[in-house]
Amino acid sequence: MTGPESCKALPMLIVTGTLGARADTFEELRALSLEHVSRSRAEPGCLEHGVAVDADDGLRLVFFERWSDRATLDAHFRVPASRAFAAKAAALVVHPPTLNVYAASEVSLR
């Protein structure tokens, strides 16, 4: 199906982010990130939450998240453990983290 009918899915929010570790902080930052991902996946409205090591930069962690709506994402940012993760991560990175949020709808290619 093509045209407007193929775009009727409800909007969601996509969040991307990066953390650039120092060589001496990578393992600690990776462990903190994995804990954050695991906890976040259990939150209401979280459709997907993951972190991976950048294939081109072994000290860079890349986050990809999908949230059902703005209210659930805002609630995620207010969770004390999310705030604690951000504060701990900020102390372990080589430069300020990046964070981008996009509104999107899934589009069928069939």
N, CA, C and O atoms as a Tinker XYZ file with bonds, in Angstrom:
   440  protein
     1  N      0.848000   -1.172000    0.000000    73     2
     2  CA     0.000000    0.000000    0.000000    64     1     3
     3  C      0.892000    1.233000    0.000000    63     2     4     5
     4  O      1.900000    1.278000    0.705000    81     3
     5  N      0.530000    2.206000   -0.771000    73     3     6
     6  CA     1.271000    3.462000   -0.801000    64     5     7
     7  C      0.313000    4.597000   -0.540000    63     6     8     9
     8  O     -0.899000    4.395000   -0.460000    81     7
     9  N      0.855000    5.790000   -0.407000    73     7    10
    10  CA     0.020000    6.958000   -0.176000    64     9    11
    11  C     -0.260000    7.149000    1.292000    63    10    12    13
    12  O      0.353000    6.493000    2.134000    81    11
    13  N     -1.195000    8.055000    1.616000    73    11    14
    14  CA    -1.471000    8.404000    3.006000    64    13    15
    15  C     -1.951000    7.225000    3.846000    63    14    16    17
    16  O     -1.737000    7.215000    5.059000    81    15
    17  N     -2.599000    6.227000    3.231000    73    15    18
    18  CA    -3.107000    5.098000    3.997000    64    17    19
    19  C     -1.974000    4.324000    4.672000    63    18    20    21
    20  O     -2.188000    3.716000    5.721000    81    19
    21  N     -0.782000    4.335000    4.093000    73    19    22
    22  CA     0.327000    3.573000    4.662000    64    21    23
    23  C      0.974000    4.291000    5.847000    63    22    24    25
    24  O      1.872000    3.731000    6.476000    81    23
    25  N      0.547000    5.503000    6.167000    73    23    26
    26  CA     1.166000    6.299000    7.235000    64    25    27
    27  C      0.217000    6.536000    8.397000    63    26    28    29
    28  O      0.389000    7.514000    9.124000    81    27
    29  N     -0.784000    5.676000    8.603000    73    27    30
    30  CA    -1.787000    5.905000    9.627000    64    29    31
    31  C     -1.379000    5.418000   11.019000    63    30    32    33
    32  O     -2.171000    5.526000   11.955000    81    31
    33  N     -0.173000    4.888000   11.180000    73    31    34
    34  CA     0.267000    4.424000   12.493000    64    33    35
    35  C      0.349000    5.597000   13.462000    63    34    36    37
    36  O      0.582000    6.740000   13.067000    81    35
    37  N      0.152000    5.285000   14.733000    73    35    38
    38  CA     0.257000    6.320000   15.754000    64    37    39
    39  C      1.700000    6.804000   15.859000    63    38    40    41
    40  O      2.627000    6.011000   15.694000    81    39
    41  N      1.905000    8.091000   16.129000    73    39    42
    42  CA     3.267000    8.604000   16.261000    64    41    43
    43  C      3.935000    8.059000   17.521000    63    42    44    45
    44  O      3.273000    7.721000   18.502000    81    43
    45  N      5.225000    7.984000   17.469000    73    43    46
    46  CA     6.036000    7.582000   18.618000    64    45    47
    47  C      7.219000    8.529000   18.671000    63    46    48    49
    48  O      7.436000    9.324000   17.756000    81    47
    49  N      7.967000    8.439000   19.730000    73    47    50
    50  CA     9.188000    9.228000   19.839000    64    49    51
    51  C     10.389000    8.304000   19.726000    63    50    52    53
    52  O     10.429000    7.237000   20.339000    81    51
    53  N     11.355000    8.722000   18.945000    73    51    54
    54  CA    12.616000    8.009000   18.818000    64    53    55
    55  C     13.687000    8.868000   19.463000    63    54    56    57
    56  O     13.796000   10.062000   19.185000    81    55
    57  N     14.470000    8.250000   20.322000    73    55    58
    58  CA    15.547000    8.942000   21.024000    64    57    59
    59  C     16.856000    8.281000   20.618000    63    58    60    61
    60  O     16.985000    7.058000   20.658000    81    59
    61  N     17.822000    9.101000   20.227000    73    59    62
    62  CA    19.167000    8.608000   19.971000    64    61    63
    63  C     20.132000    9.388000   20.851000    63    62    64    65
    64  O     19.900000   10.553000   21.173000    81    63
    65  N     21.191000    8.742000   21.224000    73    63    66
    66  CA    22.179000    9.420000   22.056000    64    65    67
    67  C     23.518000    8.735000   21.963000    63    66    68    69
    68  O     23.609000    7.578000   21.555000    81    67
    69  N     24.548000    9.446000   22.340000    73    67    70
    70  CA    25.882000    8.877000   22.350000    64    69    71
    71  C     26.632000    9.303000   23.610000    63    70    72    73
    72  O     26.417000   10.382000   24.162000    81    71
    73  N     27.516000    8.410000   24.037000    73    71    74
    74  CA    28.438000    8.686000   25.131000    64    73    75
    75  C     29.820000    8.280000   24.656000    63    74    76    77
    76  O     30.021000    7.143000   24.229000    81    75
    77  N     30.756000    9.177000   24.725000    73    75    78
    78  CA    32.139000    8.880000   24.356000    64    77    79
    79  C     32.970000    8.683000   25.600000    63    78    80    81
    80  O     33.258000    9.640000   26.319000    81    79
    81  N     33.355000    7.454000   25.859000    73    79    82
    82  CA    34.117000    7.126000   27.068000    64    81    83
    83  C     35.600000    7.416000   26.887000    63    82    84    85
    84  O     36.109000    7.519000   25.771000    81    83
    85  N     36.259000    7.542000   28.003000    73    83    86
    86  CA    37.719000    7.534000   28.004000    64    85    87
    87  C     38.142000    6.066000   28.118000    63    86    88    89
    88  O     37.362000    5.234000   28.580000    81    87
    89  N     39.340000    5.751000   27.709000    73    87    90
    90  CA    39.808000    4.359000   27.778000    64    89    91
    91  C     39.715000    3.808000   29.201000    63    90    92    93
    92  O     39.394000    2.636000   29.399000    81    91
    93  N     39.997000    4.659000   30.191000    73    91    94
    94  CA    39.974000    4.194000   31.578000    64    93    95
    95  C     38.578000    4.140000   32.187000    63    94    96    97
    96  O     38.419000    3.631000   33.296000    81    95
    97  N     37.557000    4.653000   31.490000    73    95    98
    98  CA    36.194000    4.645000   32.036000    64    97    99
    99  C     35.229000    3.803000   31.214000    63    98   100   101
   100  O     34.066000    3.662000   31.592000    81    99
   101  N     35.684000    3.240000   30.099000    73    99   102
   102  CA    34.762000    2.554000   29.196000    64   101   103
   103  C     33.979000    1.440000   29.887000    63   102   104   105
   104  O     32.753000    1.405000   29.786000    81   103
   105  N     34.644000    0.548000   30.573000    73   103   106
   106  CA    33.947000   -0.594000   31.181000    64   105   107
   107  C     32.916000   -0.149000   32.216000    63   106   108   109
   108  O     31.823000   -0.710000   32.286000    81   107
   109  N     33.259000    0.848000   33.009000    73   107   110
   110  CA    32.306000    1.363000   33.999000    64   109   111
   111  C     31.109000    2.012000   33.295000    63   110   112   113
   112  O     29.962000    1.799000   33.689000    81   111
   113  N     31.378000    2.791000   32.268000    73   111   114
   114  CA    30.302000    3.450000   31.527000    64   113   115
   115  C     29.414000    2.426000   30.817000    63   114   116   117
   116  O     28.193000    2.574000   30.780000    81   115
   117  N     30.030000    1.397000   30.259000    73   115   118
   118  CA    29.260000    0.339000   29.595000    64   117   119
   119  C     28.348000   -0.368000   30.589000    63   118   120   121
   120  O     27.176000   -0.600000   30.294000    81   119
   121  N     28.869000   -0.713000   31.762000    73   119   122
   122  CA    28.070000   -1.394000   32.782000    64   121   123
   123  C     26.911000   -0.512000   33.250000    63   122   124   125
   124  O     25.784000   -0.990000   33.380000    81   123
   125  N     27.179000    0.763000   33.501000    73   123   126
   126  CA    26.112000    1.699000   33.884000    64   125   127
   127  C     25.051000    1.794000   32.799000    63   126   128   129
   128  O     23.856000    1.829000   33.092000    81   127
   129  N     25.492000    1.836000   31.541000    73   127   130
   130  CA    24.567000    1.952000   30.412000    64   129   131
   131  C     23.682000    0.724000   30.303000    63   130   132   133
   132  O     22.481000    0.845000   30.061000    81   131
   133  N     24.262000   -0.457000   30.479000    73   131   134
   134  CA    23.480000   -1.685000   30.402000    64   133   135
   135  C     22.448000   -1.759000   31.531000    63   134   136   137
   136  O     21.328000   -2.225000   31.317000    81   135
   137  N     22.816000   -1.307000   32.718000    73   135   138
   138  CA    21.859000   -1.253000   33.833000    64   137   139
   139  C     20.721000   -0.290000   33.505000    63   138   140   141
   140  O     19.552000   -0.592000   33.745000    81   139
   141  N     21.073000    0.869000   32.958000    73   139   142
   142  CA    20.072000    1.869000   32.587000    64   141   143
   143  C     19.110000    1.309000   31.536000    63   142   144   145
   144  O     17.897000    1.480000   31.649000    81   143
   145  N     19.643000    0.652000   30.532000    73   143   146
   146  CA    18.810000    0.058000   29.477000    64   145   147
   147  C     17.867000   -0.981000   30.066000    63   146   148   149
   148  O     16.671000   -0.971000   29.774000    81   147
   149  N     18.388000   -1.864000   30.882000    73   147   150
   150  CA    17.567000   -2.925000   31.472000    64   149   151
   151  C     16.416000   -2.347000   32.294000    63   150   152   153
   152  O     15.276000   -2.798000   32.178000    81   151
   153  N     16.714000   -1.361000   33.115000    73   151   154
   154  CA    15.678000   -0.731000   33.934000    64   153   155
   155  C     14.669000    0.011000   33.073000    63   154   156   157
   156  O     13.465000   -0.066000   33.313000    81   155
   157  N     15.159000    0.726000   32.074000    73   155   158
   158  CA    14.283000    1.531000   31.225000    64   157   159
   159  C     13.301000    0.682000   30.440000    63   158   160   161
   160  O     12.162000    1.094000   30.221000    81   159
   161  N     13.728000   -0.496000   30.014000    73   159   162
   162  CA    12.842000   -1.384000   29.244000    64   161   163
   163  C     11.590000   -1.772000   30.009000    63   162   164   165
   164  O     10.572000   -2.102000   29.400000    81   163
   165  N     11.649000   -1.737000   31.327000    73   163   166
   166  CA    10.499000   -2.104000   32.157000    64   165   167
   167  C      9.541000   -0.941000   32.399000    63   166   168   169
   168  O      8.474000   -1.138000   32.979000    81   167
   169  N      9.896000    0.252000   31.972000    73   167   170
   170  CA     9.053000    1.419000   32.217000    64   169   171
   171  C      7.851000    1.437000   31.270000    63   170   172   173
   172  O      7.950000    1.003000   30.123000    81   171
   173  N      6.712000    1.944000   31.760000    73   171   174
   174  CA     5.546000    2.079000   30.890000    64   173   175
   175  C      5.876000    2.953000   29.684000    63   174   176   177
   176  O      6.535000    3.983000   29.820000    81   175
   177  N      5.419000    2.542000   28.514000    73   175   178
   178  CA     5.612000    3.330000   27.303000    64   177   179
   179  C      6.912000    3.089000   26.573000    63   178   180   181
   180  O      7.094000    3.595000   25.466000    81   179
   181  N      7.829000    2.326000   27.163000    73   179   182
   182  CA     9.080000    2.024000   26.486000    64   181   183
   183  C      8.829000    0.899000   25.484000    63   182   184   185
   184  O      8.478000   -0.215000   25.870000    81   183
   185  N      9.009000    1.195000   24.203000    73   183   186
   186  CA     8.818000    0.209000   23.149000    64   185   187
   187  C     10.122000   -0.491000   22.790000    63   186   188   189
   188  O     10.124000   -1.644000   22.360000    81   187
   189  N     11.226000    0.219000   22.973000    73   187   190
   190  CA    12.547000   -0.329000   22.672000    64   189   191
   191  C     13.591000    0.552000   23.347000    63   190   192   193
   192  O     13.448000    1.774000   23.401000    81   191
   193  N     14.636000   -0.080000   23.858000    73   191   194
   194  CA    15.706000    0.681000   24.501000    64   193   195
   195  C     16.965000   -0.166000   24.410000    63   194   196   197
   196  O     16.994000   -1.287000   24.917000    81   195
   197  N     17.992000    0.351000   23.777000    73   195   198
   198  CA    19.215000   -0.421000   23.637000    64   197   199
   199  C     20.444000    0.449000   23.576000    63   198   200   201
   200  O     20.366000    1.655000   23.341000    81   199
   201  N     21.587000   -0.183000   23.792000    73   199   202
   202  CA    22.870000    0.490000   23.688000    64   201   203
   203  C     23.833000   -0.471000   23.002000    63   202   204   205
   204  O     23.795000   -1.680000   23.230000    81   203
   205  N     24.689000    0.084000   22.164000    73   203   206
   206  CA    25.675000   -0.719000   21.437000    64   205   207
   207  C     26.980000    0.053000   21.344000    63   206   208   209
   208  O     27.004000    1.280000   21.429000    81   207
   209  N     28.050000   -0.684000   21.170000    73   207   210
   210  CA    29.353000   -0.069000   20.948000    64   209   211
   211  C     29.447000    0.283000   19.470000    63   210   212   213
   212  O     29.156000   -0.551000   18.612000    81   211
   213  N     29.847000    1.498000   19.173000    73   211   214
   214  CA    30.016000    1.954000   17.790000    64   213   215
   215  C     31.093000    1.105000   17.109000    63   214   216   217
   216  O     32.197000    0.961000   17.632000    81   215
   217  N     30.769000    0.548000   15.945000    73   215   218
   218  CA    31.710000   -0.307000   15.217000    64   217   219
   219  C     32.945000    0.461000   14.736000    63   218   220   221
   220  O     33.998000   -0.138000   14.515000    81   219
   221  N     32.823000    1.765000   14.574000    73   219   222
   222  CA    33.947000    2.582000   14.106000    64   221   223
   223  C     34.745000    3.218000   15.234000    63   222   224   225
   224  O     35.866000    3.678000   15.016000    81   223
   225  N     34.180000    3.251000   16.434000    73   223   226
   226  CA    34.841000    3.884000   17.580000    64   225   227
   227  C     34.513000    3.054000   18.815000    63   226   228   229
   228  O     33.436000    3.197000   19.394000    81   227
   229  N     35.416000    2.208000   19.209000    73   227   230
   230  CA    35.188000    1.292000   20.320000    64   229   231
   231  C     34.996000    1.923000   21.681000    63   230   232   233
   232  O     34.691000    1.222000   22.646000    81   231
   233  N     35.167000    3.231000   21.780000    73   231   234
   234  CA    34.925000    3.938000   23.045000    64   233   235
   235  C     33.611000    4.713000   23.028000    63   234   236   237
   236  O     33.294000    5.418000   23.985000    81   235
   237  N     32.854000    4.587000   21.954000    73   235   238
   238  CA    31.594000    5.340000   21.806000    64   237   239
   239  C     30.406000    4.390000   21.972000    63   238   240   241
   240  O     30.306000    3.379000   21.278000    81   239
   241  N     29.517000    4.727000   22.892000    73   239   242
   242  CA    28.283000    3.980000   23.099000    64   241   243
   243  C     27.146000    4.722000   22.415000    63   242   244   245
   244  O     27.027000    5.941000   22.537000    81   243
   245  N     26.311000    3.980000   21.695000    73   243   246
   246  CA    25.209000    4.562000   20.939000    64   245   247
   247  C     23.890000    4.002000   21.478000    63   246   248   249
   248  O     23.709000    2.788000   21.572000    81   247
   249  N     22.987000    4.898000   21.826000    73   247   250
   250  CA    21.673000    4.511000   22.354000    64   249   251
   251  C     20.606000    4.690000   21.280000    63   250   252   253
   252  O     20.642000    5.636000   20.494000    81   251
   253  N     19.657000    3.760000   21.266000    73   251   254
   254  CA    18.483000    3.872000   20.400000    64   253   255
   255  C     17.282000    3.481000   21.238000    63   254   256   257
   256  O     17.252000    2.414000   21.851000    81   255
   257  N     16.284000    4.369000   21.254000    73   255   258
   258  CA    15.087000    4.142000   22.060000    64   257   259
   259  C     13.842000    4.501000   21.259000    63   258   260   261
   260  O     13.869000    5.384000   20.401000    81   259
   261  N     12.742000    3.794000   21.557000    73   259   262
   262  CA    11.426000    4.168000   21.017000    64   261   263
   263  C     10.461000    4.238000   22.197000    63   262   264   265
   264  O     10.386000    3.323000   23.017000    81   263
   265  N      9.726000    5.344000   22.261000    73   263   266
   266  CA     8.763000    5.569000   23.338000    64   265   267
   267  C      7.384000    5.814000   22.730000    63   266   268   269
   268  O      7.266000    6.392000   21.649000    81   267
   269  N      6.350000    5.372000   23.429000    73   267   270
   270  CA     4.990000    5.449000   22.882000    64   269   271
   271  C      4.480000    6.877000   22.746000    63   270   272   273
   272  O      3.681000    7.155000   21.852000    81   271
   273  N      4.923000    7.794000   23.612000    73   271   274
   274  CA     4.445000    9.175000   23.543000    64   273   275
   275  C      5.301000   10.078000   24.424000    63   274   276   277
   276  O      6.178000    9.611000   25.150000    81   275
   277  N      5.036000   11.347000   24.347000    73   275   278
   278  CA     5.822000   12.344000   25.077000    64   277   279
   279  C      5.678000   12.193000   26.591000    63   278   280   281
   280  O      6.647000   12.368000   27.330000    81   279
   281  N      4.479000   11.872000   27.044000    73   279   282
   282  CA     4.259000   11.752000   28.488000    64   281   283
   283  C      5.129000   10.645000   29.088000    63   282   284   285
   284  O      5.702000   10.820000   30.163000    81   283
   285  N      5.227000    9.516000   28.399000    73   283   286
   286  CA     6.038000    8.428000   28.947000    64   285   287
   287  C      7.525000    8.757000   28.881000    63   286   288   289
   288  O      8.280000    8.383000   29.778000    81   287
   289  N      7.948000    9.444000   27.842000    73   287   290
   290  CA     9.353000    9.854000   27.765000    64   289   291
   291  C      9.666000   10.870000   28.860000    63   290   292   293
   292  O     10.704000   10.776000   29.516000    81   291
   293  N      8.783000   11.830000   29.060000    73   291   294
   294  CA     8.986000   12.813000   30.132000    64   293   295
   295  C      9.067000   12.112000   31.486000    63   294   296   297
   296  O      9.898000   12.464000   32.323000    81   295
   297  N      8.197000   11.116000   31.701000    73   295   298
   298  CA     8.222000   10.363000   32.959000    64   297   299
   299  C      9.558000    9.632000   33.112000    63   298   300   301
   300  O     10.114000    9.580000   34.208000    81   299
   301  N     10.070000    9.072000   32.022000    73   299   302
   302  CA    11.368000    8.387000   32.041000    64   301   303
   303  C     12.474000    9.346000   32.481000    63   302   304   305
   304  O     13.324000    8.978000   33.291000    81   303
   305  N     12.470000   10.552000   31.963000    73   303   306
   306  CA    13.495000   11.530000   32.326000    64   305   307
   307  C     13.382000   11.967000   33.787000    63   306   308   309
   308  O     14.361000   12.441000   34.364000    81   307
   309  N     12.189000   11.812000   34.396000    73   307   310
   310  CA    11.997000   12.189000   35.801000    64   309   311
   311  C     12.335000   11.064000   36.781000    63   310   312   313
   312  O     12.448000   11.312000   37.981000    81   311
   313  N     12.498000    9.840000   36.294000    73   311   314
   314  CA    12.815000    8.717000   37.184000    64   313   315
   315  C     14.156000    9.011000   37.866000    63   314   316   317
   316  O     15.140000    9.303000   37.187000    81   315
   317  N     14.202000    8.936000   39.188000    73   315   318
   318  CA    15.456000    9.231000   39.885000    64   317   319
   319  C     16.651000    8.419000   39.372000    63   318   320   321
   320  O     17.763000    8.941000   39.292000    81   319
   321  N     16.431000    7.164000   39.029000    73   319   322
   322  CA    17.532000    6.340000   38.524000    64   321   323
   323  C     18.028000    6.837000   37.161000    63   322   324   325
   324  O     19.214000    6.716000   36.857000    81   323
   325  N     17.137000    7.389000   36.345000    73   323   326
   326  CA    17.559000    7.967000   35.059000    64   325   327
   327  C     18.421000    9.200000   35.288000    63   326   328   329
   328  O     19.433000    9.399000   34.616000    81   327
   329  N     18.013000   10.014000   36.233000    73   327   330
   330  CA    18.802000   11.209000   36.562000    64   329   331
   331  C     20.161000   10.826000   37.139000    63   330   332   333
   332  O     21.172000   11.457000   36.831000    81   331
   333  N     20.182000    9.798000   37.971000    73   331   334
   334  CA    21.443000    9.345000   38.558000    64   333   335
   335  C     22.362000    8.791000   37.463000    63   334   336   337
   336  O     23.568000    9.038000   37.482000    81   335
   337  N     21.795000    8.045000   36.512000    73   335   338
   338  CA    22.595000    7.527000   35.401000    64   337   339
   339  C     23.222000    8.675000   34.625000    63   338   340   341
   340  O     24.416000    8.641000   34.325000    81   339
   341  N     22.434000    9.688000   34.297000    73   339   342
   342  CA    22.948000   10.826000   33.526000    64   341   343
   343  C     24.081000   11.527000   34.272000    63   342   344   345
   344  O     25.078000   11.911000   33.661000    81   343
   345  N     23.939000   11.694000   35.564000    73   343   346
   346  CA    24.981000   12.362000   36.356000    64   345   347
   347  C     26.261000   11.524000   36.412000    63   346   348   349
   348  O     27.361000   12.053000   36.252000    81   347
   349  N     26.114000   10.219000   36.639000    73   347   350
   350  CA    27.290000    9.347000   36.694000    64   349   351
   351  C     27.977000    9.276000   35.335000    63   350   352   353
   352  O     29.203000    9.336000   35.244000    81   351
   353  N     27.170000    9.147000   34.274000    73   351   354
   354  CA    27.737000    9.048000   32.920000    64   353   355
   355  C     28.495000   10.325000   32.561000    63   354   356   357
   356  O     29.561000   10.263000   31.947000    81   355
   357  N     27.954000   11.470000   32.939000    73   355   358
   358  CA    28.594000   12.750000   32.602000    64   357   359
   359  C     29.999000   12.852000   33.184000    63   358   360   361
   360  O     30.856000   13.539000   32.628000    81   359
   361  N     30.233000   12.179000   34.288000    73   359   362
   362  CA    31.549000   12.225000   34.918000    64   361   363
   363  C     32.545000   11.265000   34.254000    63   362   364   365
   364  O     33.741000   11.322000   34.541000    81   363
   365  N     32.063000   10.392000   33.375000    73   363   366
   366  CA    32.917000    9.358000   32.788000    64   365   367
   367  C     33.210000    9.562000   31.304000    63   366   368   369
   368  O     33.934000    8.772000   30.700000    81   367
   369  N     32.654000   10.611000   30.720000    73   367   370
   370  CA    32.789000   10.813000   29.276000    64   369   371
   371  C     33.907000   11.792000   28.941000    63   370   372   373
   372  O     34.348000   12.581000   29.777000    81   371
   373  N     34.349000   11.711000   27.693000    73   371   374
   374  CA    35.427000   12.573000   27.219000    64   373   375
   375  C     34.892000   13.916000   26.702000    63   374   376   377
   376  O     35.623000   14.906000   26.670000    81   375
   377  N     33.625000   13.945000   26.302000    73   375   378
   378  CA    32.973000   15.180000   25.847000    64   377   379
   379  C     31.496000   15.077000   26.189000    63   378   380   381
   380  O     31.025000   13.980000   26.490000    81   379
   381  N     30.749000   16.168000   26.156000    73   379   382
   382  CA    29.339000   16.120000   26.546000    64   381   383
   383  C     28.555000   15.093000   25.720000    63   382   384   385
   384  O     28.775000   14.956000   24.517000    81   383
   385  N     27.636000   14.375000   26.380000    73   383   386
   386  CA    26.800000   13.412000   25.667000    64   385   387
   387  C     25.923000   14.108000   24.625000    63   386   388   389
   388  O     25.658000   15.305000   24.730000    81   387
   389  N     25.476000   13.352000   23.622000    73   387   390
   390  CA    24.481000   13.866000   22.688000    64   389   391
   391  C     23.154000   13.192000   22.985000    63   390   392   393
   392  O     23.122000   12.055000   23.458000    81   391
   393  N     22.064000   13.887000   22.711000    73   391   394
   394  CA    20.719000   13.359000   22.890000    64   393   395
   395  C     19.827000   14.042000   21.862000    63   394   396   397
   396  O     19.770000   15.270000   21.799000    81   395
   397  N     19.135000   13.246000   21.059000    73   395   398
   398  CA    18.211000   13.776000   20.056000    64   397   399
   399  C     16.886000   13.043000   20.169000    63   398   400   401
   400  O     16.854000   11.834000   20.396000    81   399
   401  N     15.790000   13.781000   20.009000    73   399   402
   402  CA    14.453000   13.206000   20.083000    64   401   403
   403  C     13.721000   13.543000   18.793000    63   402   404   405
   404  O     13.729000   14.686000   18.337000    81   403
   405  N     13.085000   12.526000   18.211000    73   403   406
   406  CA    12.364000   12.682000   16.948000    64   405   407
   407  C     10.948000   12.140000   17.093000    63   406   408   409
   408  O     10.742000   11.106000   17.730000    81   407
   409  N      9.978000   12.823000   16.511000    73   407   410
   410  CA     8.610000   12.302000   16.417000    64   409   411
   411  C      8.522000   11.548000   15.107000    63   410   412   413
   412  O      8.929000   12.064000   14.066000    81   411
   413  N      7.992000   10.323000   15.145000    73   411   414
   414  CA     7.953000    9.488000   13.940000    64   413   415
   415  C      6.743000    8.576000   13.956000    63   414   416   417
   416  O      6.142000    8.330000   15.002000    81   415
   417  N      6.405000    8.091000   12.808000    73   415   418
   418  CA     5.386000    7.070000   12.642000    64   417   419
   419  C      5.982000    5.943000   11.828000    63   418   420   421
   420  O      6.763000    6.176000   10.905000    81   419
   421  N      5.616000    4.727000   12.169000    73   419   422
   422  CA     6.090000    3.593000   11.394000    64   421   423
   423  C      5.340000    3.541000   10.068000    63   422   424   425
   424  O      4.124000    3.726000   10.027000    81   423
   425  N      6.062000    3.291000    8.999000    73   423   426
   426  CA     5.483000    3.244000    7.667000    64   425   427
   427  C      5.665000    1.847000    7.112000    63   426   428   429
   428  O      6.778000    1.322000    7.106000    81   427
   429  N      4.597000    1.246000    6.650000    73   427   430
   430  CA     4.672000   -0.078000    6.044000    64   429   431
   431  C      5.247000    0.034000    4.634000    63   430   432   433
   432  O      4.878000    0.931000    3.875000    81   431
   433  N      6.137000   -0.866000    4.296000    73   431   434
   434  CA     6.707000   -0.882000    2.954000    64   433   435
   435  C      5.982000   -1.878000    2.062000    63   434   436   437
   436  O      6.413000   -2.106000    0.931000    81   435
   437  N      4.926000   -2.460000    2.520000    73   435   438
   438  CA     4.139000   -3.423000    1.724000    64   437   439
   439  C      2.928000   -2.784000    1.140000    63   438   440
   440  O      2.155000   -3.445000    0.445000    81   439
